[in-house]
Amino acid sequence: MAATEANGALGRVIQEFGRLPGIGPKTAERLAHHLLVVEKSQALALAEAIRALKENIHLCRECFNVAEGEHCAVCADARRDVTIICVVEQTRDLMALEKTGMYRGVYHVLGGRLAPLENIGPEQLTVDHLLRRVQKGGVQEIIMATNPTLEGDGTALYISSLLGPTGVKITRLARGLPSGSQMEFANKEMLADALEGRRGF
Ligand SMILES: [Zn+2]
């Protein structure tokens, strides 16, 4: 039976899974049937984790990373160097960089990249807030760590021209990252190299 023909509670679960990225109708069906047979506690743990994710987590006031309080774990850590801001497209990129253990500065999460064809302009991102952070003073370096894709590069270029008048030093990650790849899929060593070899924008 196709997922669309299912109804009731099982049909709803299949439908919800099917709305997730990368999950087709067959997989949605398989996951839903899996939940049907596992222990109740295991299935409810998933529901509870999703609920906690949406209710307890919001965005950091300063950098737009995920946070459980007003500030994220990075911004709340007094040992981080607030004079260096690493600009990433999304939280997953920040997490990938954090895993290298090489970076001691802070971040700014844009919430995406400029994509004119999808009508995503600067106003849909946290670009203004980044500019204000730099204008407040005290920032010495901005590391552009957008994805090495056409849109990621375009976003970095836009931001660097926007920040140009502030006089802040702008660098970007070295091309240890293969062009067209996604930061979240890069391995630790590749990201560490890219961070080390960053150069003037
Ligand atoms: Zn933060």
Residues whose N, C-alpha, C, O or C-beta is under 5 A from the ligand:
A	BS01	ZN	C60 E62 C63 F64 N65 H71 C72 C75
